[in-house]
Amino acid sequence: MDREQKIGQHYLQTGILGAYETAEVVHEETENGKTAPCFEDALVCFDTDQTTAQRSMVIEGRRFRICSVFPPQADSTPTDRLLKVIDAELKKEAHTA
């Protein structure tokens, strides 16, 4: 299989086109009742006042360092908050249409 076929196959399997390659989950770690997937290219640190996920990515030859900080007890997940924003936008569009 040549390079173009591999790229096409990767796109069909993941929906991601480009140089970004998804990392595999190495193991799941549980701390204080919270479970987090641990990826081969990320470091997750649990602390009493926050959980920190650090990751280094190379995209088109440029290195990016990503650090996500999460509170220890959250009322909702980032996905829940994003869905609320999307729902609010859809309601707003329905009222203006």
Stockholm file with secondary structure:
# STOCKHOLM 1.0

chainA/1-97         MDREQKIGQHYLQTGILGAYETAEVVHEETENGKTAPCFEDALVCFDTDQTTAQRSMVIEGRRFRICSVFPPQADSTPTDRLLKVIDAELKKEAHTA
#=GR chainA/1-97 SS CCHHHHHHHHHHHHSCCSSCCCCCEEEEEEETTEEEEEETTEEEEECSSCEEEEEEEEETTEEEEEEEEECSSCSSCHHHHHHHHHHHHHHHHHHHC
#=GC SS_cons        CCHHHHHHHHHHHHSCCSSCCCCCEEEEEEETTEEEEEETTEEEEECSSCEEEEEEEEETTEEEEEEEEECSSCSSCHHHHHHHHHHHHHHHHHHHC
//
